[in-house]
Amino acid sequence: KNHYFWNYKKGNIPDNISISDFNDIFDFFRKKNLYDLEIKTGPWYDNFNSQFNLNIFDKEFNKEDCYNLIENNNNTTFLFLRYEDINKWPQIFNKVLNFNICLTNNNNSSEKKYNYIYKYFKQNYKYSEKEYELILNINYMNYFYSNEELNSFLIKYK
């Protein structure tokens, strides 16, 4: 049943997909998502902190400025951003790094052949209670987002 994903990766995207095919896609995604949330995503920043000899959780994320600068013991400064604030990144880079950047939008799912699959998936996939619970308890989710923000993100998929 997971042959759909193999074909999609190779660019072989069918013109239509049945509801039962989507149920297979939802099941595949849920299994992968649960694995990623439990094994990969949850401890990601713990591994990052260990690797770079710092702890991002020692300093509250500045939600007003939409970024944090944290320096480790080796005098290396790290810039932490949230993807949701991508429209503010040029101003942040200018302020923090003193240079201008221009972000271009050239990888739009709406322009891809798989657009209808992606759109249907986003509109119809619902997190399981286990996924919801895991996401709410990931340390960096609580670092970067308030409870209200988390709930507003997750409510779309519950």
Beta strands, then each sheet from edge to edge (+ up, - down):
strand 1: 67-71
strand 2: 77-81
sheet 1: 1+ 2-
end
